[in-house]
Amino acid sequence: MNIREIRVKNFRSLRDATLSCDRLTAIVGRNGTGKSSFLRALELFYDQSAMATRDDFYNGDIDQDISITVTFSDLTPDALRLFSSYVDKGTLSVTGVFSGEQGRNNGKYHGTRLKNKDFVPVRNAGGLLAVRTAYRKLQADQPEKYGSLPPVTRGDDALAALEDWENRHPQACSPALDEGQFFGFKGGGKGYLGKHTTFIRIPAVRDALSDATEARGSSMTQLMDKVVRGTLASRADVMSFEAEVKARYVTLFDSSNLEELQGLESQLAATLGQYAPNAGITLDWSQLDGPQIPMPQAQVKLSEDGYESAVGRAGHGLQRAFILTALQHLVATQVADPSEKASGESGEATSDAGSDDLPSLVLAIEEPELYQHPSRQRHMASVLYDLAMGSIPGVAKRTQVLYTTHAPLFVGLDRVDQIRLLRKRSHQPTQPPITMVHATSLTQVAEELWSISDRKGVKYTAETLRPRMQVLMTPWMNEGFFADVVVLVEGEGDRSALLAVGELEGHDMESMGICVVPCGGKRSLDRPTVVFRELGIPTYVIWDNDNGSRDARPGDNRHLLRLVEAEEQDWPAGVWDTHAALDGNLERVLKREISERVFEDLLSDRRDEFGMKKKQALKNPFILRSIIRDAHAKGLRSRTLSDIVNAIVQIHPMHGDRGREFGP
């Protein structure tokens, strides 16, 4: 089964945050927004030995419990049967509650059942006699609703009748935590949940050498013990060899055959007799069972490009891949170990203990791009995607992947369904900021684009939109998911011009987290605008209105004005809070505002310097940037571009109202 949703309360910056999960989920956001906190919350939920400390509680408030609710979907038939009383519409929700009490396992688990709120006073009445009294009062007070409840003579029967009523009237109930301890993972309850789902977290920093070295508790030692040495110890030839060695040992060291032992016994007896007449000494071995045959220890070496080396001397990228490999196999062996399988108790539902099926694996990786060069990052992203989709075999039958990332190659417009963007928001003046989660889907994006297009033509769907997204996938575009502000422009020349003007105005836009993204044309602006806007990223859109051009299409201008929710007109020109339309195009704006003569002179100088034709030079980002700088040195500047830069700075989350969200 897979995780559908994680809701976390009072854990670090996650005061009350919900993360919806896909088969692959990419969590992005600036440093400190709480990305790793979601993965640590999952680890706390799955790891029975983990305890919440004071630092884990939001604002250090241990009076409020930490609550981690994980909702599972895609349950197997065995899981559906086992958890039938907790399943609602095919999903299972389990809540781990962690208190501020220290010195012991401070987590308790509760399932979620459909319950009737009117029955709460009965269940909370106290002893069984009080329960029976409250039950009869409920029947008497609301006969029209609960007159069908059977008469009872005992409190236990009353509670059973209420549960039976809820099972027969789910429409009158709402989800609520059960009062008892949910049968959960190994070490808590009966361990049934652990038979169906398991979890690995790969932190950003982990020592591969310690995992590879045979030592007490290391990953490799546990793997070797379970997979290799445990099997060897039960092999007939190994057992025969051990018995032979023990027999030879016993024969060799039999005290009756050792003159040295008998000689020392005689010497000691003679000396003892001098001090204690009539006393004696017998010298023999305390135990002669023979030695245990020590199993050999493993030595791990990694090879790359035909060169073999110790793990500690391998490249960091290969070391990280080894950690990922070893931990997956270790989890598989721990689950498959018969001694660790849960056993049922009388009166309770039991799972198929003889099943060899491994549970679904939830693989959580912090920054999988670490130590990988770009082509290897791209490969790693592809492997994780294929693993989550089931296109390649994994250690478990089903693997769900969650990762945090700062790398553009691990996200994409066509996979926006899988992206969760985290931002911080001020909560209260005296309390720390809290994490907010933003998400969207291709279906939502398609619906928005359909609305902007005035509902004309063939309606977009998620599947018909996906290939249209792929043509926009560039490194610049993917960087937008990590930006504080996204500025969408038509081409690279527009990008260079804006960055140059920003620099001259004293705004280093790249260092401010402002990402200027060329989209490859006017008709490619709408899709990324909707995506970034849906994810809560402040977005500024700039386009040429093409007035006076031979191929001018006023309908395109109207379409973009609907996109930015502005009044429609054929030829918009100006700078607004969320968008700007250049009158004509960038070249014509520059000619008007720094003078056509200066523009042509500077352009001519650059053409001569670099040997370019005019058409090539006008499309060259470096040329446009240098023209703007040289004009500024002459005391000339573009008022329109300056106004655009200032408008962009105004929408930066860190500008003005500090109560706004900031990130990602």
VOGU-3710 file (C-alpha; in Angstrom, 3 decimals, decimal comma):
1> mnireirvkn> 0,000/0,000/0,000  1,083/3,576/-0,628  0,963/6,769/1,407  -1,713/9,121/0,087  -1,357/11,913/2,635  0,671/12,973/5,657  -0,766/15,435/8,148  1,615/16,673/10,842  0,754/18,837/13,843  3,077/20,551/16,325
11> frslrdatls> 6,277/19,019/14,888  9,076/21,524/14,345  7,817/24,147/11,845  4,892/21,892/10,860  2,306/23,432/13,157  -0,499/21,931/11,074  0,650/20,978/7,585  -0,615/18,388/5,122  1,507/16,826/2,387  -0,353/14,900/-0,305
21> cdrltaivgr> 1,771/12,144/-1,811  2,008/10,595/-5,246  3,914/7,473/-6,210  6,812/9,901/-6,582  6,792/13,168/-4,660  9,384/15,933/-5,059  9,508/18,352/-2,125  11,096/21,698/-2,978  11,630/24,961/-1,154  14,409/27,149/0,146
31> ngtgkssflr> 16,576/26,037/3,081  14,691/25,974/6,361  11,163/25,692/4,982  10,545/22,273/6,561  11,275/19,833/3,748  13,298/17,444/5,899  10,803/17,844/8,747  8,199/15,897/6,770  10,679/13,056/6,221  11,707/13,105/9,899
41> alelfydqsa> 8,046/13,033/10,904  7,580/9,912/8,786  10,641/8,364/10,406  9,214/9,135/13,839  5,936/7,516/12,767  7,594/4,332/11,463  10,481/3,898/13,932  9,276/2,389/17,193  12,560/3,226/18,926  12,339/6,928/18,051
51> matrddfyng> 11,227/9,432/20,652  10,163/13,034/20,323  12,347/15,483/22,243  11,517/19,016/23,336  13,241/20,431/20,242  10,824/18,467/18,031  7,782/20,312/19,392  6,715/23,490/17,606  7,996/26,438/19,625  9,146/23,939/22,280
61> didqdisitv> 5,541/23,568/23,476  5,452/20,080/24,994  1,965/20,698/26,404  0,607/20,126/22,892  1,143/16,596/21,562  2,798/15,920/18,236  0,296/14,280/15,904  1,346/12,471/12,710  -1,518/11,076/10,630  -0,605/8,899/7,653
71> tfsdltpdal> -3,358/7,953/5,218  -2,710/4,855/3,101  -4,350/3,900/-0,186  -4,004/1,024/-2,681  -4,432/-1,513/0,104  -3,849/-5,164/-0,740  -6,703/-7,652/-0,220  -4,939/-8,916/2,908  -4,664/-5,377/4,289  -8,300/-4,614/3,452
81> rlfssyvdkg> -9,379/-7,700/5,374  -7,042/-7,099/8,290  -7,945/-3,429/8,779  -11,559/-3,659/7,594  -12,999/-1,825/10,600  -10,658/1,115/9,959  -10,964/1,355/6,164  -13,054/4,197/4,740  -13,543/4,436/0,960  -10,502/2,292/0,346
91> tlsvtgvfsg> -8,156/4,278/2,591  -6,649/3,592/6,001  -5,653/6,437/8,340  -3,342/5,849/11,306  -2,309/8,567/13,754  0,825/8,500/15,872  0,541/10,728/18,939  3,782/11,685/20,689  3,764/13,370/24,068  6,383/15,427/25,839
101> eqgrnngkyh> 6,974/12,682/28,395  10,609/11,572/28,268  12,526/8,449/29,230  10,422/5,952/27,318  8,794/5,309/23,975  6,421/8,245/23,984  4,345/7,374/20,918  0,876/5,837/20,764  -0,978/4,815/17,611  -4,660/5,142/16,822
111> gtrlknkdfv> -6,708/4,052/13,865  -9,473/6,190/12,403  -13,010/4,816/12,400  -16,352/6,203/11,333  -18,107/7,258/14,530  -21,302/9,013/15,538  -20,612/12,117/17,619  -23,874/11,563/19,550  -22,334/8,411/21,037  -19,374/10,255/22,600
121> pvrnagglla> -21,135/10,919/25,962  -21,970/7,216/26,234  -18,421/6,069/25,523  -16,955/8,685/27,877  -19,392/7,982/30,701  -16,806/6,105/32,776  -17,456/2,635/34,201  -19,643/0,038/32,491  -22,596/0,810/34,756  -22,387/4,490/33,790
131> vrtayrklqa> -22,095/3,484/30,136  -25,283/1,441/30,376  -27,095/4,352/32,042  -25,927/6,832/29,385  -26,937/4,374/26,655  -30,487/4,115/27,982  -30,668/7,907/28,324  -29,654/8,282/24,665  -32,461/5,924/23,647  -34,967/7,827/25,733
141> dqpekygslp> -33,869/11,323/24,682  -33,717/10,653/20,919  -36,137/7,788/20,184  -36,696/8,964/16,599  -32,984/8,501/15,801  -31,872/5,747/18,148  -35,024/3,888/19,047  -33,780/0,961/16,974  -30,853/0,385/19,340  -31,411/-2,923/21,159
151> pvtrgddala> -32,066/-3,051/24,904  -28,992/-4,046/26,933  -28,271/-5,172/30,451  -24,492/-4,682/30,449  -22,171/-1,822/29,531  -20,138/-4,062/27,213  -23,266/-4,890/25,245  -24,077/-1,176/24,967  -20,672/-0,397/23,429  -21,022/-3,307/21,008
161> aledwenrhp> -24,488/-2,097/19,975  -23,166/1,398/19,266  -20,379/0,023/17,060  -22,837/-2,182/15,185  -25,121/0,820/14,594  -22,195/2,842/13,200  -21,261/0,020/10,837  -24,830/-0,026/9,497  -25,171/3,781/9,247  -21,854/5,142/7,875
171> qacspaldeg> -23,636/8,162/6,384  -24,425/9,378/9,909  -20,805/9,133/11,043  -17,583/11,064/10,627  -13,933/9,958/10,958  -12,586/9,962/14,506  -9,682/8,349/16,368  -10,393/5,113/18,146  -9,897/4,997/21,899  -7,557/2,018/21,980
181> qffgfkgggk> -4,004/1,370/20,792  -3,939/0,604/17,062  -2,099/-2,620/16,196  0,854/-1,091/14,421  4,523/-1,838/13,843  6,864/-4,343/15,417  7,205/-3,524/19,075  3,867/-1,704/19,232  0,582/-3,598/19,190  0,718/-6,722/17,062
191> gylgkhttfi> 2,895/-5,437/14,247  0,334/-5,879/11,473  0,955/-2,495/9,859  4,648/-3,273/9,519  3,788/-6,297/7,396  2,305/-4,042/4,725  4,497/-0,931/4,749  8,105/-0,151/5,618  10,222/2,980/5,463  13,795/4,092/4,759
201> ripavrdals> 15,162/7,609/5,115  18,443/8,448/3,406  19,730/11,626/5,071  21,739/14,212/3,195  24,850/13,262/5,175  25,598/9,626/6,004  28,930/7,819/6,264  29,065/5,103/3,607  32,250/3,650/5,113  30,525/2,913/8,432
211> dateargssm> 27,712/1,168/6,545  30,209/-0,926/4,547  32,519/-1,843/7,455  31,782/-4,999/9,445  31,110/-3,734/12,964  28,421/-4,188/15,572  25,154/-2,726/14,269  26,470/-1,672/10,860  24,283/-2,160/7,793  26,732/-4,582/6,172
221> tqlmdkvvrg> 27,056/-6,685/9,342  23,289/-6,998/9,617  23,011/-7,874/5,927  25,775/-10,493/6,149  24,291/-11,998/9,327  20,820/-12,329/7,850  21,549/-13,198/4,233  24,917/-14,996/4,218  26,121/-16,109/7,636  22,677/-17,158/8,831
231> tlasradvms> 22,333/-19,414/5,782  25,876/-20,773/6,055  25,366/-21,733/9,702  22,520/-24,071/8,732  24,262/-25,717/5,763  24,998/-29,436/6,238  28,637/-29,240/5,144  29,362/-26,330/7,485  27,620/-28,074/10,386  29,574/-31,275/9,675
241> feaevkaryv> 32,846/-29,358/9,610  32,043/-27,655/12,914  31,162/-31,009/14,544  34,417/-32,516/13,269  36,470/-29,626/14,647  34,750/-29,862/18,025  35,304/-33,621/18,242  38,978/-33,237/17,366  39,279/-30,431/19,916  37,753/-32,555/22,708
251> tlfdssnlee> 40,059/-35,457/21,905  43,149/-33,268/21,731  42,532/-31,516/25,034  41,144/-34,478/27,016  42,722/-34,068/30,454  43,506/-37,773/30,672  45,797/-37,400/27,690  47,617/-34,258/28,831  50,788/-34,936/30,853  51,221/-31,194/31,392
261> lqglesqlaa> 47,888/-30,928/33,198  48,516/-34,055/35,280  52,024/-32,860/36,160  50,804/-29,504/37,421  48,091/-31,291/39,422  50,711/-33,439/41,181  52,941/-30,439/41,956  50,060/-28,443/43,396  48,862/-31,437/45,466  52,321/-31,966/46,947
271> tlgqyapnag> 52,678/-28,340/47,990  49,124/-28,237/49,370  49,832/-31,322/51,491  52,560/-29,440/53,312  50,059/-26,834/54,516  47,003/-29,039/54,846  47,729/-32,695/55,427  45,249/-35,144/53,973  44,064/-32,485/51,434  44,159/-32,960/47,666
281> itldwsqldg> 43,686/-31,182/44,341  42,003/-32,262/41,129  42,837/-30,171/38,076  40,554/-30,454/35,042  39,029/-28,279/32,332  35,897/-26,389/33,384  34,224/-27,070/30,058  35,389/-28,810/26,927  32,749/-28,155/24,279  35,006/-27,145/21,457
291> pqipmpqaqv> 35,258/-23,780/19,736  32,605/-22,035/17,685  33,714/-21,692/14,090  33,953/-17,934/13,431  32,253/-16,815/10,266  34,395/-14,756/7,911  33,850/-11,026/7,708  32,973/-9,245/4,497  35,103/-6,641/2,815  33,212/-4,299/0,520
301> klsedgyesa> 34,903/-2,723/-2,469  33,292/-0,586/-5,113  34,354/-0,407/-8,732  33,711/2,319/-11,264  35,082/2,574/-14,792  37,015/-0,645/-14,223  38,820/0,625/-11,114  38,194/-1,081/-7,778  38,710/0,674/-4,464  37,667/0,626/-0,834
311> vgraghglqr> 34,341/2,301/-0,090  36,008/5,191/1,724  38,122/5,954/-1,345  35,289/5,793/-3,874  33,632/8,942/-5,185  30,961/10,481/-2,976  28,302/9,919/-5,622  29,075/6,190/-5,788  29,184/6,006/-1,994  25,694/7,500/-1,813
321> afiltalqhl> 24,412/5,029/-4,411  25,882/2,218/-2,268  24,057/3,509/0,835  20,792/3,583/-1,104  21,377/0,007/-2,289  22,461/-1,449/1,058  19,625/0,061/3,096  16,940/-1,152/0,693  18,256/-4,710/0,894  18,651/-4,477/4,664
331> vatqvadpse> 14,998/-3,505/5,091  13,970/-6,403/2,855  15,910/-8,898/4,992  14,545/-7,481/8,248  10,980/-7,835/7,013  11,590/-11,323/5,646  13,137/-12,562/8,924  10,593/-15,052/10,339  11,656/-14,246/13,894  10,511/-10,669/13,420
341> kasgesgeat> 7,110/-11,389/11,923  4,178/-10,541/14,083  2,048/-13,327/15,463  -1,640/-13,056/16,057  -3,480/-13,404/19,327  -6,674/-15,235/20,004  -9,797/-13,384/19,119  -8,033/-11,047/16,681  -7,683/-11,075/12,926  -4,331/-12,513/11,779
351> sdagsddlps> -2,369/-11,981/8,618  -0,920/-14,659/6,419  2,293/-15,255/8,324  3,566/-17,672/5,705  3,415/-15,113/2,911  6,751/-14,259/1,313  5,452/-10,971/-0,080  7,471/-7,995/1,068  5,614/-4,886/2,220  5,518/-1,738/0,148
361> lvlaieepel> 8,650/0,336/0,628  8,540/4,084/1,229  11,928/5,445/0,177  12,610/8,975/1,473  15,792/10,633/0,208  17,198/13,985/1,199  18,804/15,721/-1,777  19,482/12,770/-4,125  21,470/15,141/-6,341  24,320/15,403/-3,828
371> yqhpsrqrhm> 27,753/14,525/-5,265  26,270/13,830/-8,711  27,289/15,713/-11,845  24,410/16,861/-14,110  24,207/13,816/-16,383  24,250/11,495/-13,353  21,592/13,666/-11,687  19,417/13,260/-14,746  19,983/9,491/-14,652  19,250/9,302/-10,918
381> asvlydlamg> 16,019/11,271/-11,374  14,985/8,902/-14,157  15,788/5,807/-12,077  13,798/7,052/-9,080  10,852/7,873/-11,336  10,945/4,446/-13,003  11,301/2,759/-9,603  8,228/4,562/-8,266  6,206/3,840/-11,413  7,154/0,148/-11,313
391> sipgvakrtq> 8,961/0,322/-14,669  12,094/-1,219/-13,165  12,250/-3,888/-10,441  13,038/-2,811/-6,920  13,830/-4,668/-3,710  10,141/-4,470/-2,771  7,235/-5,208/-5,078  6,078/-1,598/-4,782  8,309/1,351/-3,987  7,031/4,828/-3,254
401> vlytthaplf> 9,614/7,603/-3,509  9,720/10,933/-1,694  12,681/13,236/-2,013  13,686/16,755/-1,129  15,722/18,560/-3,748  17,360/21,810/-4,775  18,204/20,533/-8,272  16,252/21,624/-11,388  16,888/18,235/-13,028  14,711/16,529/-10,396
411> vgldrvdqir> 11,566/18,521/-11,275  9,722/19,500/-14,441  6,622/21,249/-15,752  5,294/17,983/-17,160  5,466/16,394/-13,684  3,984/19,265/-11,728  1,533/16,804/-10,136  4,470/15,397/-8,178  5,871/18,708/-6,912  5,129/20,023/-3,426
421> llrkrshqpt> 6,463/23,518/-2,795  7,055/24,557/0,806  7,138/28,149/2,009  7,328/29,711/5,445  4,652/32,081/6,724  4,676/34,312/9,766  2,303/32,941/12,402  2,264/35,176/15,452  4,724/37,902/16,476  6,082/35,870/19,389
431> qppitmvhat> 6,135/32,494/17,630  8,294/30,982/14,877  7,136/30,960/11,232  5,170/27,916/10,115  5,414/25,757/7,008  2,811/26,003/4,264  2,492/23,427/1,470  1,527/24,379/-2,082  0,568/21,872/-4,761  -1,301/21,709/-8,031
441> sltqvaeelw> -2,033/19,201/-10,769  -2,009/19,102/-14,537  -5,787/18,721/-14,379  -6,094/22,017/-12,471  -3,658/23,705/-14,863  -5,577/22,394/-17,887  -8,870/23,678/-16,460  -7,361/27,119/-15,825  -5,933/27,304/-19,354  -9,306/26,262/-20,763
451> sisdrkgvky> -10,960/29,074/-18,830  -8,374/31,621/-20,035  -8,880/30,535/-23,645  -12,548/31,582/-23,303  -13,515/27,902/-23,476  -12,947/27,777/-27,213  -11,407/24,988/-29,236  -10,588/21,509/-27,964  -10,527/21,343/-24,188  -7,185/20,572/-22,588
461> taetlrprmq> -6,838/17,550/-20,324  -3,902/16,508/-18,187  -2,782/14,011/-20,815  -3,104/16,365/-23,791  -1,350/19,112/-21,821  1,643/16,993/-20,774  3,398/16,948/-24,197  2,779/20,693/-24,496  4,641/21,112/-21,215  7,623/19,046/-22,315
471> vlmtpwmneg> 8,574/21,498/-25,078  9,007/24,181/-22,384  11,350/22,129/-20,209  14,652/23,997/-20,040  17,100/24,454/-17,141  15,860/28,041/-16,763  12,237/26,905/-16,632  12,923/24,271/-13,992  14,832/26,809/-11,904  11,537/28,645/-11,550
481> ffadvvvlve> 10,346/26,036/-9,028  13,129/27,163/-6,681  12,717/30,927/-7,151  11,272/33,536/-4,807  9,884/35,356/-7,856  9,493/34,089/-11,434  9,638/36,541/-14,339  8,445/35,058/-17,636  9,658/36,699/-20,853  9,522/35,759/-24,521
491> gegdrsalla> 13,211/35,308/-25,346  16,793/35,328/-24,121  17,283/38,921/-25,272  14,488/40,070/-22,965  16,135/38,177/-20,117  19,545/39,760/-20,684  18,047/43,245/-20,965  16,152/42,899/-17,677  19,161/41,549/-15,776  21,305/44,385/-17,134
501> vgeleghdme> 18,796/47,069/-16,130  18,341/45,444/-12,720  22,076/45,543/-12,133  22,248/49,211/-13,172  19,307/49,981/-10,847  21,131/48,334/-7,932  19,124/45,092/-7,941  21,057/41,850/-8,422  17,961/39,871/-9,330  19,643/36,469/-9,381
511> smgicvvpcg> 21,031/36,901/-5,849  17,555/38,050/-4,756  16,064/34,747/-5,895  14,361/36,319/-8,910  14,457/33,900/-11,830  13,981/35,411/-15,298  12,802/32,623/-17,608  12,737/32,873/-21,419  9,769/30,853/-22,685  10,563/30,730/-26,398
521> gkrsldrptv> 7,783/32,991/-27,610  4,623/34,820/-26,723  2,368/31,789/-27,091  4,388/29,824/-24,531  3,843/32,215/-21,625  0,469/30,976/-20,411  1,347/27,424/-19,310  4,258/28,230/-16,973  2,387/31,276/-15,645  -0,498/29,106/-14,476
531> vfrelgipty> 1,813/26,448/-13,003  3,963/28,839/-10,976  0,943/30,862/-9,882  -0,891/27,723/-8,717  2,165/26,829/-6,620  2,030/30,204/-4,908  5,188/31,618/-6,507  4,893/35,363/-7,260  4,959/35,557/-11,069  5,501/38,524/-13,369
541> viwdndngsr> 4,741/38,231/-17,111  6,259/40,400/-19,870  5,425/40,278/-23,569  5,604/42,307/-26,789  2,236/43,597/-27,961  3,584/43,443/-31,576  1,641/46,556/-32,561  2,637/47,515/-36,089  4,189/44,133/-36,919  3,071/42,221/-39,983
551> darpgdnrhl> 2,252/39,085/-37,995  0,576/40,917/-35,103  -2,354/39,059/-33,509  -4,429/41,148/-31,088  -6,131/37,934/-29,957  -2,846/36,840/-28,365  -2,755/40,065/-26,347  -6,324/39,525/-25,173  -5,486/35,955/-24,192  -2,543/37,106/-22,059
561> lrlveaeeqd> -4,603/39,867/-20,464  -7,144/37,248/-19,387  -4,207/35,244/-18,030  -3,157/38,119/-15,758  -6,786/39,024/-14,978  -6,591/42,469/-16,621  -9,060/44,356/-18,787  -8,949/43,131/-22,365  -7,756/45,346/-25,222  -6,079/44,790/-28,561
571> wpagvwdtha> -2,833/46,687/-27,986  -1,962/46,969/-24,273  1,211/48,935/-23,544  2,560/49,771/-20,104  3,799/48,440/-16,781  1,422/47,062/-14,136  1,757/45,265/-10,801  1,779/41,737/-12,249  2,606/42,210/-15,927  4,004/44,474/-18,592
581> aldgnlervl> 3,346/44,773/-22,327  6,071/46,348/-24,460  4,749/48,669/-27,158  5,905/46,882/-30,293  8,903/44,935/-29,040  12,092/45,390/-27,012  14,101/46,829/-29,908  11,514/49,494/-30,621  11,216/50,416/-26,936  14,981/50,867/-26,646
591> kreiservfe> 15,127/52,971/-29,818  12,421/55,304/-28,481  13,850/55,649/-24,986  17,610/55,877/-25,560  17,153/57,387/-29,067  17,321/55,522/-32,339  20,653/57,105/-33,290  22,426/55,985/-30,110  20,910/52,522/-30,367  22,019/52,108/-34,002
601> dllsdrrdef> 25,513/53,458/-33,277  26,030/51,086/-30,359  24,604/48,193/-32,355  26,930/48,993/-35,254  29,937/49,061/-32,923  29,053/45,622/-31,556  28,431/44,194/-35,024  31,863/45,344/-36,162  33,489/44,045/-32,982  31,995/40,557/-33,218
611> gmkkkqalkn> 31,459/40,281/-36,975  27,696/39,752/-36,795  24,887/40,622/-39,150  22,259/43,023/-37,814  19,554/40,351/-37,502  21,910/38,095/-35,552  23,091/40,924/-33,313  19,539/41,964/-32,401  18,815/38,459/-31,129  22,094/38,091/-29,241
621> pfilrsiird> 21,635/38,471/-25,455  25,202/39,671/-24,926  24,834/42,424/-27,546  21,582/43,749/-26,056  23,058/43,707/-22,571  26,133/45,664/-23,671  24,011/48,246/-25,561  21,991/48,931/-22,394  25,146/49,289/-20,282  26,881/51,565/-22,788
631> ahakglrsrt> 23,763/53,739/-23,111  23,584/54,013/-19,319  27,205/55,179/-19,298  26,102/57,984/-21,617  23,353/58,986/-19,201  20,587/57,308/-21,222  18,268/54,630/-19,903  15,023/52,866/-20,691  12,270/54,172/-18,424  10,017/51,235/-19,339
641> lsdivnaivq> 12,586/48,585/-18,374  13,422/50,450/-15,151  9,733/50,548/-14,219  9,440/46,822/-14,948  12,416/46,009/-12,702  10,945/48,079/-9,859  7,551/46,386/-10,275  9,246/42,978/-10,067  11,103/43,947/-6,887  7,816/45,107/-5,342
651> ihpmhgdrgr> 6,253/41,629/-5,575  9,238/39,926/-3,909  7,937/38,176/-0,754  10,587/39,791/1,440  9,606/43,285/0,277  7,060/45,203/2,317  4,647/43,203/4,476  6,611/40,734/6,580  3,457/38,772/7,287  3,415/37,404/3,773
661> efgp> 4,692/34,009/2,827  8,341/33,706/1,974  10,303/30,975/0,271  10,495/28,662/-1,467
//
